[in-house]
Amino acid sequence: MAKGHRSQIKRERNAQKDTRPSATLSYARVSVQKACFVLDAIRGKDLETAIGIVTYNPRYASSLIAKLLKSAAANAENNNQMDRNTLYVEECYANQASIMKRIRPRAQGRAYRIEKRLSHITVVLNEKK
């Protein structure tokens, strides 16, 4: 149990927050495996290169990640006063979200379950030193 007044506890917790610009897409209608193909291609690249990669990538997840990159870049410029030309993709990952379960009728009265997977996609940018 933390000691001190509630406002002091909040102040300490906020001091430890990550200040890097990021953008998160929750409950994206794409599986983690399919999103990771695109995320692996842009990890560590500078912002303009990463946007170029996802623009010409034919996968569905690349359109979602392109919007995320642009949103994270806008957060960096507006909230953190960072220069867009020095930004690069420091972290990008996809975590599994809930699964939509559907039923597929099969022969002889049976039913197979179809699992439509969702994911939470996060992109974190940073400035090159």
The first five atom37 places (N, CA, C, CB, O) and aatype in JSON, in Angstrom:
{
  "aatype": [12, 0, 11, 7, 8, 1, 15, 5, 9, 11, 1, 6, 1, 2, 0, 5, 11, 3, 16, 1, 14, 15, 0, 16, 10, 15, 18, 0, 1, 19, 15, 19, 5, 11, 0, 4, 13, 19, 10, 3, 0, 9, 1, 7, 11, 3, 10, 6, 16, 0, 9, 7, 9, 19, 16, 18, 2, 14, 1, 18, 0, 15, 15, 10, 9, 0, 11, 10, 10, 11, 15, 0, 0, 0, 2, 0, 6, 2, 2, 2, 5, 12, 3, 1, 2, 16, 10, 18, 19, 6, 6, 4, 18, 0, 2, 5, 0, 15, 9, 12, 11, 1, 9, 1, 14, 1, 0, 5, 7, 1, 0, 18, 1, 9, 6, 11, 1, 10, 15, 8, 9, 16, 19, 19, 10, 2, 6, 11, 11],
  "atom_mask": [
    [1, 1, 1, 1, 1],
    [1, 1, 1, 1, 1],
    [1, 1, 1, 1, 1],
    [1, 1, 1, 0, 1],
    [1, 1, 1, 1, 1],
    [1, 1, 1, 1, 1],
    [1, 1, 1, 1, 1],
    [1, 1, 1, 1, 1],
    [1, 1, 1, 1, 1],
    [1, 1, 1, 1, 1],
    [1, 1, 1, 1, 1],
    [1, 1, 1, 1, 1],
    [1, 1, 1, 1, 1],
    [1, 1, 1, 1, 1],
    [1, 1, 1, 1, 1],
    [1, 1, 1, 1, 1],
    [1, 1, 1, 1, 1],
    [1, 1, 1, 1, 1],
    [1, 1, 1, 1, 1],
    [1, 1, 1, 1, 1],
    [1, 1, 1, 1, 1],
    [1, 1, 1, 1, 1],
    [1, 1, 1, 1, 1],
    [1, 1, 1, 1, 1],
    [1, 1, 1, 1, 1],
    [1, 1, 1, 1, 1],
    [1, 1, 1, 1, 1],
    [1, 1, 1, 1, 1],
    [1, 1, 1, 1, 1],
    [1, 1, 1, 1, 1],
    [1, 1, 1, 1, 1],
    [1, 1, 1, 1, 1],
    [1, 1, 1, 1, 1],
    [1, 1, 1, 1, 1],
    [1, 1, 1, 1, 1],
    [1, 1, 1, 1, 1],
    [1, 1, 1, 1, 1],
    [1, 1, 1, 1, 1],
    [1, 1, 1, 1, 1],
    [1, 1, 1, 1, 1],
    [1, 1, 1, 1, 1],
    [1, 1, 1, 1, 1],
    [1, 1, 1, 1, 1],
    [1, 1, 1, 0, 1],
    [1, 1, 1, 1, 1],
    [1, 1, 1, 1, 1],
    [1, 1, 1, 1, 1],
    [1, 1, 1, 1, 1],
    [1, 1, 1, 1, 1],
    [1, 1, 1, 1, 1],
    [1, 1, 1, 1, 1],
    [1, 1, 1, 0, 1],
    [1, 1, 1, 1, 1],
    [1, 1, 1, 1, 1],
    [1, 1, 1, 1, 1],
    [1, 1, 1, 1, 1],
    [1, 1, 1, 1, 1],
    [1, 1, 1, 1, 1],
    [1, 1, 1, 1, 1],
    [1, 1, 1, 1, 1],
    [1, 1, 1, 1, 1],
    [1, 1, 1, 1, 1],
    [1, 1, 1, 1, 1],
    [1, 1, 1, 1, 1],
    [1, 1, 1, 1, 1],
    [1, 1, 1, 1, 1],
    [1, 1, 1, 1, 1],
    [1, 1, 1, 1, 1],
    [1, 1, 1, 1, 1],
    [1, 1, 1, 1, 1],
    [1, 1, 1, 1, 1],
    [1, 1, 1, 1, 1],
    [1, 1, 1, 1, 1],
    [1, 1, 1, 1, 1],
    [1, 1, 1, 1, 1],
    [1, 1, 1, 1, 1],
    [1, 1, 1, 1, 1],
    [1, 1, 1, 1, 1],
    [1, 1, 1, 1, 1],
    [1, 1, 1, 1, 1],
    [1, 1, 1, 1, 1],
    [1, 1, 1, 1, 1],
    [1, 1, 1, 1, 1],
    [1, 1, 1, 1, 1],
    [1, 1, 1, 1, 1],
    [1, 1, 1, 1, 1],
    [1, 1, 1, 1, 1],
    [1, 1, 1, 1, 1],
    [1, 1, 1, 1, 1],
    [1, 1, 1, 1, 1],
    [1, 1, 1, 1, 1],
    [1, 1, 1, 1, 1],
    [1, 1, 1, 1, 1],
    [1, 1, 1, 1, 1],
    [1, 1, 1, 1, 1],
    [1, 1, 1, 1, 1],
    [1, 1, 1, 1, 1],
    [1, 1, 1, 1, 1],
    [1, 1, 1, 1, 1],
    [1, 1, 1, 1, 1],
    [1, 1, 1, 1, 1],
    [1, 1, 1, 1, 1],
    [1, 1, 1, 1, 1],
    [1, 1, 1, 1, 1],
    [1, 1, 1, 1, 1],
    [1, 1, 1, 1, 1],
    [1, 1, 1, 1, 1],
    [1, 1, 1, 1, 1],
    [1, 1, 1, 0, 1],
    [1, 1, 1, 1, 1],
    [1, 1, 1, 1, 1],
    [1, 1, 1, 1, 1],
    [1, 1, 1, 1, 1],
    [1, 1, 1, 1, 1],
    [1, 1, 1, 1, 1],
    [1, 1, 1, 1, 1],
    [1, 1, 1, 1, 1],
    [1, 1, 1, 1, 1],
    [1, 1, 1, 1, 1],
    [1, 1, 1, 1, 1],
    [1, 1, 1, 1, 1],
    [1, 1, 1, 1, 1],
    [1, 1, 1, 1, 1],
    [1, 1, 1, 1, 1],
    [1, 1, 1, 1, 1],
    [1, 1, 1, 1, 1],
    [1, 1, 1, 1, 1],
    [1, 1, 1, 1, 1],
    [1, 1, 1, 1, 1]
  ],
  "atom_positions": [
    [[0.84, -1.19, 0.0], [0.0, 0.0, 0.0], [0.88, 1.24, 0.0], [-0.96, 0.0, 1.22], [1.8, 1.35, 0.82]],
    [[0.61, 2.16, -0.91], [1.4, 3.38, -1.0], [1.08, 4.31, 0.15], [1.16, 4.09, -2.35], [-0.07, 4.41, 0.6]],
    [[2.1, 4.99, 0.63], [1.91, 5.93, 1.74], [1.79, 7.34, 1.19], [3.07, 5.84, 2.75], [2.3, 7.64, 0.11]],
    [[1.09, 8.2, 1.93], [0.97, 9.58, 1.54], [-0.44, 9.93, 1.12], [0.0, 0.0, 0.0], [-1.33, 9.07, 1.05]],
    [[-0.62, 11.19, 0.86], [-1.92, 11.7, 0.45], [-2.23, 11.27, -0.98], [-1.98, 13.23, 0.57], [-1.32, 10.99, -1.76]],
    [[-3.51, 11.21, -1.31], [-3.94, 10.75, -2.62], [-3.31, 11.58, -3.75], [-5.46, 10.79, -2.72], [-2.89, 11.02, -4.76]],
    [[-3.26, 12.9, -3.57], [-2.68, 13.76, -4.61], [-1.18, 13.5, -4.78], [-2.92, 15.23, -4.29], [-0.65, 13.58, -5.89]],
    [[-0.51, 13.19, -3.68], [0.92, 12.87, -3.75], [1.14, 11.56, -4.5], [1.53, 12.78, -2.33], [2.08, 11.44, -5.29]],
    [[0.29, 10.6, -4.25], [0.4, 9.3, -4.94], [0.18, 9.48, -6.43], [-0.62, 8.29, -4.37], [0.9, 8.9, -7.24]],
    [[-0.83, 10.31, -6.8], [-1.09, 10.57, -8.22], [0.07, 11.3, -8.87], [-2.37, 11.37, -8.39], [0.43, 11.0, -10.0]],
    [[0.66, 12.25, -8.15], [1.8, 12.98, -8.69], [2.97, 12.05, -8.98], [2.23, 14.08, -7.72], [3.62, 12.17, -10.02]],
    [[3.24, 11.13, -8.06], [4.34, 10.18, -8.26], [4.05, 9.24, -9.42], [4.58, 9.36, -6.98], [4.94, 8.9, -10.2]],
    [[2.79, 8.81, -9.54], [2.43, 7.91, -10.62], [2.54, 8.61, -11.98], [1.01, 7.38, -10.43], [3.0, 8.01, -12.95]],
    [[2.13, 9.87, -12.05], [2.2, 10.61, -13.3], [3.63, 10.95, -13.67], [1.38, 11.88, -13.21], [3.94, 11.12, -14.85]],
    [[4.53, 11.06, -12.69], [5.93, 11.35, -12.98], [6.6, 10.16, -13.67], [6.68, 11.69, -11.68], [7.59, 10.34, -14.39]],
    [[6.08, 8.97, -13.47], [6.66, 7.77, -14.08], [6.07, 7.46, -15.44], [6.48, 6.59, -13.16], [6.47, 6.47, -16.06]],
    [[5.12, 8.27, -15.92], [4.45, 7.98, -17.19], [5.4, 8.09, -18.36], [3.27, 8.92, -17.39], [6.36, 8.87, -18.34]],
    [[5.12, 7.31, -19.37], [5.9, 7.33, -20.61], [5.49, 8.56, -21.42], [5.68, 6.01, -21.44], [4.31, 8.73, -21.72]],
    [[6.45, 9.41, -21.78], [6.14, 10.65, -22.48], [6.37, 10.54, -23.99], [6.96, 11.79, -21.92], [6.22, 11.53, -24.7]],
    [[6.73, 9.37, -24.47], [6.92, 9.22, -25.91], [5.59, 9.29, -26.62], [7.63, 7.89, -26.23], [4.58, 8.8, -26.11]],
    [[5.56, 9.91, -27.81], [4.29, 9.99, -28.55], [3.89, 8.61, -29.08], [4.41, 11.0, -29.72], [4.72, 7.85, -29.59]],
    [[2.61, 8.31, -28.94], [2.14, 7.0, -29.38], [0.7, 7.12, -29.86], [2.25, 5.96, -28.24], [0.03, 8.13, -29.65]],
    [[0.25, 6.07, -30.51], [-1.15, 5.96, -30.94], [-1.55, 4.5, -30.81], [-1.35, 6.48, -32.42], [-0.77, 3.59, -31.11]],
    [[-2.78, 4.28, -30.36], [-3.27, 2.93, -30.15], [-4.61, 2.75, -30.85], [-3.4, 2.63, -28.64], [-5.49, 3.61, -30.77]],
    [[-4.75, 1.63, -31.53], [-6.02, 1.26, -32.14], [-6.54, 0.05, -31.4], [-5.86, 0.98, -33.68], [-5.92, -1.01, -31.42]],
    [[-7.68, 0.19, -30.75], [-8.26, -0.9, -29.98], [-9.3, -1.64, -30.81], [-8.88, -0.38, -28.67], [-10.03, -1.03, -31.59]],
    [[-9.37, -2.93, -30.62], [-10.36, -3.8, -31.26], [-10.32, -3.69, -32.78], [-11.75, -3.47, -30.76], [-11.36, -3.57, -33.43]],
    [[-9.12, -3.73, -33.35], [-8.98, -3.73, -34.8], [-9.42, -5.1, -35.33], [-7.5, -3.42, -35.24], [-9.09, -6.13, -34.74]],
    [[-10.15, -5.11, -36.41], [-10.72, -6.34, -36.95], [-9.69, -7.06, -37.84], [-12.01, -6.03, -37.76], [-9.93, -7.29, -39.02]],
    [[-8.56, -7.39, -37.24], [-7.49, -8.12, -37.92], [-6.78, -8.93, -36.85], [-6.49, -7.14, -38.68], [-6.65, -8.49, -35.71]],
    [[-6.31, -10.12, -37.2], [-5.65, -10.96, -36.21], [-4.25, -10.42, -35.91], [-5.58, -12.42, -36.7], [-3.68, -9.67, -36.7]],
    [[-3.73, -10.81, -34.77], [-2.4, -10.36, -34.34], [-1.33, -10.81, -35.33], [-2.08, -10.88, -32.93], [-0.42, -10.05, -35.66]],
    [[-1.44, -12.04, -35.79], [-0.44, -12.58, -36.71], [-0.37, -11.77, -37.99], [-0.74, -14.03, -37.03], [0.71, -11.48, -38.49]],
    [[-1.53, -11.4, -38.53], [-1.56, -10.65, -39.79], [-1.08, -9.22, -39.59], [-2.97, -10.65, -40.38], [-0.44, -8.66, -40.48]],
    [[-1.38, -8.63, -38.43], [-0.9, -7.27, -38.15], [0.62, -7.26, -37.96], [-1.6, -6.7, -36.9], [1.29, -6.3, -38.34]],
    [[1.15, -8.32, -37.38], [2.59, -8.37, -37.1], [3.43, -8.44, -38.37], [2.91, -9.56, -36.21], [4.59, -8.02, -38.35]],
    [[2.89, -8.97, -39.46], [3.64, -8.98, -40.72], [3.99, -7.56, -41.15], [2.83, -9.68, -41.83], [5.1, -7.3, -41.61]],
    [[3.04, -6.64, -41.0], [3.27, -5.25, -41.37], [4.12, -4.54, -40.32], [1.93, -4.51, -41.57], [5.0, -3.76, -40.66]],
    [[3.85, -4.8, -39.04], [4.59, -4.14, -37.96], [6.07, -4.5, -38.0], [4.01, -4.52, -36.61], [6.92, -3.65, -37.71]],
    [[6.38, -5.75, -38.34], [7.79, -6.16, -38.42], [8.53, -5.41, -39.53], [7.89, -7.68, -38.66], [9.73, -5.19, -39.43]],
    [[7.8, -5.02, -40.57], [8.42, -4.34, -41.7], [8.79, -2.89, -41.37], [7.49, -4.36, -42.91], [9.72, -2.35, -41.96]],
    [[8.07, -2.26, -40.42], [8.32, -0.84, -40.14], [9.07, -0.6, -38.85], [7.02, -0.09, -40.09], [9.47, 0.54, -38.58]],
    [[9.28, -1.61, -38.05], [9.95, -1.42, -36.74], [11.37, -0.91, -36.93], [9.97, -2.75, -35.95], [12.17, -1.51, -37.65]],
    [[11.68, 0.22, -36.27], [13.02, 0.79, -36.33], [13.25, 1.75, -37.49], [0.0, 0.0, 0.0], [14.3, 2.39, -37.55]],
    [[12.31, 1.85, -38.41], [12.47, 2.73, -39.58], [12.09, 4.17, -39.21], [11.59, 2.22, -40.77], [11.36, 4.4, -38.24]],
    [[12.61, 5.14, -39.99], [12.19, 6.51, -39.76], [10.75, 6.69, -40.26], [13.15, 7.52, -40.46], [10.25, 5.85, -41.01]],
    [[10.11, 7.77, -39.84], [8.67, 7.94, -40.07], [8.3, 7.95, -41.54], [8.21, 9.22, -39.43], [7.35, 7.27, -41.93]],
    [[9.01, 8.69, -42.35], [8.65, 8.8, -43.77], [8.82, 7.45, -44.48], [9.51, 9.87, -44.46], [8.0, 7.09, -45.33]],
    [[9.87, 6.72, -44.15], [10.07, 5.39, -44.74], [8.95, 4.44, -44.32], [11.44, 4.81, -44.32], [8.44, 3.68, -45.14]],
    [[8.58, 4.5, -43.04], [7.52, 3.61, -42.54], [6.18, 3.91, -43.22], [7.38, 3.76, -41.01], [5.44, 3.0, -43.57]],
    [[5.88, 5.2, -43.4], [4.63, 5.56, -44.09], [4.67, 5.09, -45.54], [4.39, 7.08, -44.03], [3.65, 4.63, -46.07]],
    [[5.83, 5.19, -46.18], [5.97, 4.7, -47.55], [5.78, 3.19, -47.65], [0.0, 0.0, 0.0], [5.18, 2.7, -48.59]],
    [[6.3, 2.47, -46.66], [6.18, 1.0, -46.67], [4.72, 0.59, -46.53], [7.01, 0.38, -45.53], [4.24, -0.25, -47.3]],
    [[4.0, 1.17, -45.58], [2.61, 0.75, -45.37], [1.67, 1.27, -46.46], [2.12, 1.24, -44.01], [0.61, 0.7, -46.68]],
    [[2.06, 2.35, -47.14], [1.22, 2.87, -48.22], [1.16, 1.89, -49.39], [1.74, 4.23, -48.71], [0.11, 1.69, -49.99]],
    [[2.29, 1.27, -49.7], [2.36, 0.36, -50.85], [2.32, -1.11, -50.47], [3.6, 0.63, -51.63], [2.59, -1.96, -51.31]],
    [[1.99, -1.41, -49.22], [1.84, -2.79, -48.79], [0.4, -3.23, -49.07], [2.2, -2.96, -47.28], [-0.53, -2.54, -48.67]],
    [[0.19, -4.36, -49.75], [-1.17, -4.75, -50.13], [-2.02, -5.33, -49.0], [-1.1, -5.74, -51.23], [-3.21, -5.56, -49.2]],
    [[-1.46, -5.56, -47.84], [-2.22, -6.18, -46.75], [-3.25, -5.21, -46.16], [-1.28, -6.66, -45.65], [-3.06, -3.99, -46.19]],
    [[-4.35, -5.77, -45.63], [-5.4, -4.94, -45.04], [-4.9, -4.19, -43.8], [-6.61, -5.82, -44.68], [-5.28, -3.04, -43.58]],
    [[-4.06, -4.84, -43.0], [-3.58, -4.22, -41.77], [-2.74, -2.98, -42.05], [-2.76, -5.21, -40.95], [-2.64, -2.11, -41.19]],
    [[-2.15, -2.89, -43.23], [-1.29, -1.75, -43.53], [-2.08, -0.44, -43.6], [-0.55, -1.98, -44.83], [-1.55, 0.61, -43.27]],
    [[-3.34, -0.5, -44.03], [-4.15, 0.72, -44.05], [-4.45, 1.2, -42.64], [-5.46, 0.48, -44.82], [-4.48, 2.41, -42.38]],
    [[-4.68, 0.28, -41.72], [-4.91, 0.64, -40.32], [-3.65, 1.22, -39.69], [-5.39, -0.59, -39.52], [-3.71, 2.2, -38.95]],
    [[-2.51, 0.61, -39.99], [-1.25, 1.04, -39.39], [-0.81, 2.38, -39.97], [-0.16, -0.02, -39.6], [-0.15, 3.17, -39.29]],
    [[-1.16, 2.65, -41.23], [-0.84, 3.96, -41.82], [-1.55, 5.08, -41.06], [-1.23, 3.99, -43.32], [-0.96, 6.12, -40.79]],
    [[-2.82, 4.87, -40.72], [-3.55, 5.86, -39.94], [-2.94, 6.02, -38.56], [-5.02, 5.48, -39.83], [-2.88, 7.13, -38.03]],
    [[-2.49, 4.92, -37.97], [-1.86, 4.98, -36.65], [-0.57, 5.78, -36.69], [-1.58, 3.57, -36.13], [-0.3, 6.58, -35.79]],
    [[0.24, 5.56, -37.72], [1.51, 6.29, -37.86], [1.25, 7.79, -37.98], [2.3, 5.78, -39.08], [1.94, 8.6, -37.36]],
    [[0.27, 8.16, -38.79], [-0.04, 9.58, -38.97], [-0.57, 10.19, -37.68], [-1.05, 9.76, -40.11], [-0.27, 11.34, -37.37]],
    [[-1.35, 9.44, -36.94], [-1.89, 9.92, -35.67], [-0.77, 10.1, -34.64], [-2.95, 8.95, -35.13], [-0.74, 11.1, -33.92]],
    [[0.15, 9.14, -34.57], [1.27, 9.25, -33.63], [2.18, 10.41, -34.0], [2.08, 7.94, -33.6], [2.7, 11.09, -33.11]],
    [[2.36, 10.66, -35.29], [3.18, 11.79, -35.74], [2.52, 13.11, -35.35], [3.41, 11.73, -37.26], [3.19, 14.05, -34.93]],
    [[1.2, 13.18, -35.5], [0.47, 14.39, -35.1], [0.56, 14.61, -33.59], [-0.99, 14.31, -35.54], [0.68, 15.74, -33.13]],
    [[0.49, 13.51, -32.82], [0.64, 13.62, -31.37], [2.03, 14.14, -31.01], [0.39, 12.26, -30.69], [2.17, 14.95, -30.09]],
    [[3.04, 13.69, -31.73], [4.42, 14.13, -31.45], [4.58, 15.62, -31.74], [5.43, 13.33, -32.29], [5.23, 16.34, -30.98]],
    [[3.99, 16.09, -32.83], [4.12, 17.5, -33.2], [3.31, 18.41, -32.27], [3.67, 17.71, -34.65], [3.82, 19.43, -31.82]],
    [[2.07, 18.03, -32.0], [1.18, 18.91, -31.25], [1.37, 18.84, -29.74], [-0.25, 18.58, -31.59], [1.32, 19.86, -29.06]],
    [[1.58, 17.64, -29.21], [1.65, 17.48, -27.76], [3.07, 17.59, -27.22], [1.06, 16.16, -27.36], [3.28, 18.11, -26.12]],
    [[4.06, 17.09, -27.98], [5.43, 17.03, -27.47], [6.37, 18.0, -28.18], [5.97, 15.64, -27.61], [7.55, 18.06, -27.84]],
    [[5.88, 18.77, -29.15], [6.68, 19.74, -29.91], [7.94, 19.09, -30.5], [7.07, 20.92, -29.02], [9.03, 19.65, -30.4]],
    [[7.78, 17.93, -31.09], [8.89, 17.23, -31.73], [8.91, 17.55, -33.22], [8.79, 15.7, -31.5], [7.88, 17.88, -33.81]],
    [[10.1, 17.44, -33.82], [10.25, 17.68, -35.25], [9.9, 16.41, -36.01], [11.7, 18.15, -35.59], [10.42, 15.34, -35.7]],
    [[9.02, 16.52, -37.01], [8.55, 15.36, -37.76], [9.69, 14.66, -38.51], [7.47, 15.79, -38.74], [9.64, 13.45, -38.72]],
    [[10.7, 15.42, -38.92], [11.79, 14.85, -39.72], [12.73, 13.96, -38.9], [12.6, 15.95, -40.36], [13.45, 13.15, -39.47]],
    [[12.72, 14.1, -37.57], [13.63, 13.31, -36.74], [12.94, 12.12, -36.08], [14.24, 14.19, -35.68], [13.57, 11.42, -35.29]],
    [[11.67, 11.89, -36.38], [10.92, 10.8, -35.73], [11.22, 9.46, -36.38], [9.42, 11.09, -35.78], [11.44, 9.36, -37.59]],
    [[11.21, 8.42, -35.55], [11.33, 7.04, -36.05], [10.44, 6.13, -35.21], [12.81, 6.56, -36.02], [10.03, 6.5, -34.11]],
    [[10.14, 4.95, -35.72], [9.27, 4.0, -35.04], [10.12, 3.24, -34.03], [8.58, 3.02, -36.06], [10.9, 2.36, -34.39]],
    [[9.95, 3.58, -32.75], [10.74, 2.92, -31.71], [10.13, 1.57, -31.33], [10.85, 3.81, -30.47], [10.84, 0.57, -31.23]],
    [[8.83, 1.55, -31.12], [8.14, 0.32, -30.77], [6.86, 0.22, -31.59], [7.82, 0.26, -29.25], [6.22, 1.23, -31.89]],
    [[6.5, -0.99, -31.95], [5.19, -1.25, -32.54], [4.85, -2.7, -32.25], [5.18, -0.94, -34.08], [5.65, -3.61, -32.5]],
    [[3.66, -2.9, -31.74], [3.27, -4.26, -31.37], [1.76, -4.4, -31.45], [3.78, -4.61, -29.97], [1.03, -3.41, -31.45]],
    [[1.31, -5.65, -31.51], [-0.11, -5.97, -31.53], [-0.38, -7.0, -30.44], [-0.56, -6.51, -32.94], [0.33, -8.0, -30.33]],
    [[-1.4, -6.74, -29.65], [-1.83, -7.65, -28.61], [-3.21, -8.19, -28.95], [-1.84, -6.96, -27.22], [-4.0, -7.53, -29.63]],
    [[-3.49, -9.39, -28.47], [-4.78, -10.0, -28.77], [-5.88, -9.33, -27.97], [-4.75, -11.5, -28.47], [-5.72, -9.07, -26.77]],
    [[-6.99, -9.05, -28.63], [-8.18, -8.51, -27.97], [-9.19, -9.65, -27.82], [-8.79, -7.31, -28.79], [-8.84, -10.82, -27.96]],
    [[-10.42, -9.3, -27.54], [-11.44, -10.33, -27.41], [-11.69, -11.0, -28.76], [-12.75, -9.72, -26.84], [-11.3, -10.47, -29.8]],
    [[-12.34, -12.14, -28.73], [-12.61, -12.91, -29.94], [-14.12, -12.96, -30.14], [-12.0, -14.35, -29.84], [-14.87, -13.32, -29.23]],
    [[-14.57, -12.61, -31.36], [-15.99, -12.76, -31.69], [-16.23, -14.22, -32.08], [-16.43, -11.78, -32.85], [-15.54, -14.75, -32.96]],
    [[-17.18, -14.85, -31.44], [-17.46, -16.26, -31.7], [-18.74, -16.36, -32.52], [-17.58, -17.06, -30.37], [-19.78, -15.82, -32.16]],
    [[-18.64, -17.07, -33.63], [-19.77, -17.26, -34.52], [-19.97, -18.75, -34.76], [-19.54, -16.5, -35.87], [-19.06, -19.56, -34.54]],
    [[-21.17, -19.11, -35.21], [-21.52, -20.52, -35.42], [-21.69, -20.77, -36.91], [-22.81, -20.9, -34.65], [-22.35, -20.0, -37.61]],
    [[-21.11, -21.86, -37.39], [-21.24, -22.28, -38.79], [-21.99, -23.61, -38.81], [-19.83, -22.41, -39.5], [-21.5, -24.59, -38.25]],
    [[-23.16, -23.67, -39.43], [-23.88, -24.94, -39.5], [-23.12, -25.96, -40.36], [-25.3, -24.73, -40.07], [-22.56, -25.63, -41.4]],
    [[-23.12, -27.18, -39.89], [-22.45, -28.25, -40.62], [-23.42, -29.42, -40.81], [-21.18, -28.72, -39.87], [-24.58, -29.35, -40.4]],
    [[-22.94, -30.48, -41.41], [-23.79, -31.62, -41.74], [-24.28, -32.33, -40.48], [-23.05, -32.61, -42.64], [-23.63, -32.31, -39.44]],
    [[-25.45, -32.96, -40.6], [-26.05, -33.8, -39.56], [-26.29, -33.04, -38.26], [-25.15, -34.99, -39.29], [-26.14, -33.59, -37.17]],
    [[-26.68, -31.77, -38.39], [-27.07, -31.0, -37.22], [-25.93, -30.49, -36.36], [0.0, 0.0, 0.0], [-26.17, -29.95, -35.28]],
    [[-24.72, -30.65, -36.82], [-23.58, -30.18, -36.03], [-23.36, -28.69, -36.26], [-22.3, -30.97, -36.38], [-23.9, -28.11, -37.21]],
    [[-22.56, -28.08, -35.39], [-22.22, -26.67, -35.54], [-20.75, -26.5, -35.23], [-23.1, -25.76, -34.61], [-20.27, -26.96, -34.2]],
    [[-20.02, -25.84, -36.12], [-18.62, -25.53, -35.89], [-18.5, -24.08, -35.45], [-17.77, -25.8, -37.17], [-19.27, -23.22, -35.89]],
    [[-17.55, -23.83, -34.6], [-17.34, -22.47, -34.13], [-16.35, -21.75, -35.03], [-16.84, -22.47, -32.67], [-15.31, -22.31, -35.39]],
    [[-16.66, -20.52, -35.4], [-15.75, -19.66, -36.14], [-15.3, -18.57, -35.19], [-16.43, -19.06, -37.44], [-16.12, -17.91, -34.55]],
    [[-14.0, -18.37, -35.08], [-13.46, -17.34, -34.2], [-12.91, -16.19, -35.03], [-12.36, -17.92, -33.28], [-11.95, -16.36, -35.78]],
    [[-13.53, -15.03, -34.9], [-13.08, -13.83, -35.6], [-12.22, -13.04, -34.62], [-14.29, -12.97, -36.13], [-12.72, -12.47, -33.65]],
    [[-10.93, -13.01, -34.89], [-9.98, -12.45, -33.92], [-9.83, -10.95, -34.07], [-8.64, -13.13, -34.06], [-9.83, -10.42, -35.18]],
    [[-9.69, -10.28, -32.94], [-9.47, -8.84, -32.89], [-8.12, -8.57, -32.25], [-10.62, -8.12, -32.11], [-7.56, -9.45, -31.59]],
    [[-7.6, -7.36, -32.44], [-6.31, -7.04, -31.85], [-6.24, -5.58, -31.44], [-5.18, -7.36, -32.83], [-6.98, -4.74, -31.95]],
    [[-5.35, -5.29, -30.51], [-5.02, -3.92, -30.1], [-3.64, -3.62, -30.69], [-5.04, -3.75, -28.51], [-2.67, -4.3, -30.37]],
    [[-3.55, -2.61, -31.55], [-2.29, -2.27, -32.23], [-1.76, -0.96, -31.64], [-2.49, -2.15, -33.78], [-2.51, 0.01, -31.52]],
    [[-0.47, -0.94, -31.28], [0.15, 0.25, -30.69], [1.41, 0.59, -31.45], [0.46, 0.02, -29.18], [2.22, -0.28, -31.77]],
    [[1.58, 1.89, -31.75], [2.79, 2.4, -32.4], [3.37, 3.5, -31.51], [2.47, 2.95, -33.85], [2.66, 4.44, -31.14]],
    [[4.65, 3.37, -31.16], [5.34, 4.36, -30.32], [6.48, 4.95, -31.13], [5.86, 3.72, -28.99], [7.32, 4.22, -31.66]],
    [[6.52, 6.28, -31.21], [7.58, 6.98, -31.94], [8.56, 7.61, -30.96], [6.98, 8.07, -32.86], [8.29, 7.7, -29.76]],
    [[9.72, 8.03, -31.47], [10.7, 8.75, -30.66], [11.57, 9.55, -31.6], [11.55, 7.78, -29.78], [11.57, 9.32, -32.81]],
    [[12.32, 10.49, -31.04], [13.24, 11.3, -31.83], [14.61, 10.68, -31.89], [13.33, 12.71, -31.27], [15.09, 10.12, -30.91]],
    [[15.25, 10.78, -33.07], [16.64, 10.33, -33.18], [17.52, 11.38, -32.54], [17.06, 10.08, -34.66], [17.34, 12.58, -32.76]],
    [[18.47, 10.92, -31.77], [19.36, 11.86, -31.07], [20.5, 12.27, -31.97], [19.91, 11.23, -29.77], [21.36, 13.05, -31.57]]
  ]
}
